[in-house]
Amino acid sequence: MPALTGPLTAEEVLDREFLEIRAKILEVAAALDRLDRASGSVAADERRRQIDAAIAILHTSDPDRSERVQRQFSLPYLEHWREQFQIDTRRERQA
């Protein structure tokens, strides 16, 4: 078993992650290219707005980027979500 060392340096993380990051960025770029070349427009589509907002977050150097991107694609918490989605809580309590 290898000896445990301290946290990786930024250079070590970049060495380890670079190719995967590069591949994911290329995948996103290709998807956006396909979207832009397709007929019609999705400029008014909320999902496109979410994508653009998430990309803008990636341009920051904030330490909580992953959380902020996740929130872009998440629904807000609804206190009465069980009722909204018609989930019967009585059956869950009996189990």
N, C-alpha and C positions, 0 to 999 in steps of 0.2 A: 504494500500500500504506500503510495507516495506521501511524503511529508506535507503537512498543511503549511501553506505560506500565507502571508498577508494578502490584502486586497490587490487586485491587478492594477497596474498603472494604466493611464489613459492610452499609452502606446500599445500595451499588451492587449487591451480590449479592442483597439482598432485593428491590430494584427489578426485577432481571432474573428472579429465580426465583419470586416470590410467586405468580403465577397458576398456574404449573405445580405448585407445592407444594400450593396450595389444591385444585386439581383432583384430585390424587392422594389427599389426605386425604378429600375427599368420596367418591371411589371406594371407598376402604377402609370408610368409615362406611356407605355404601349396602350393601356386601357383608355387613358384620356385621349390619346391620338385617335383610337377607333371611335370614341364617342364624338370627337370633333369632326371626323370625316363622315359620320353617318348623316343621312338626310334628316331634316327636322331640327328642332331645338329643344333642349332641356334646361334652358336658362332659368325658367321659372319653377323648375322642379326642386322641391325641398332637399332631395337627396344630393343634387349637384351642389346646392348651397352648403350642405354638410361637408361634402368632399373638399370644397374650396376653403371652408373655415378650418378644417383639419390640416390641410396643407399649410395654411397661414400659421397655425400653431407650430408646425415643424420648423418654421423659419426663426422661431424664437430660441433663446438659450435657457429658458426656464427649466428648472429641474423637475417639474411636474407635467411635462409634455404628454406622456402616455396617459395620465389620468384625464387631462383636458381633452385629448383626442377621443378617448373612450366616451366622455360625456357628450361630445358632439353627436355621437351615434346612439346615445341612450335615450330612452323615454324618461320624462320626469316622473318622480315617484308620485303615485296617486294613493292617497290614504284609503280609499274605498275600492281598491283594485279588484278585490274578490267579487264584490257586487257587480262591478262594471263588466267583468268577464264571466259572470254567472257561475262562480265556483261555489259549490255547496260545501260549507264548512262543517255542517252537521255530520256528514259521512266521515270526514277526516278525524273528527273528535271521537267517533265510535271505534275507529281502528286501533 
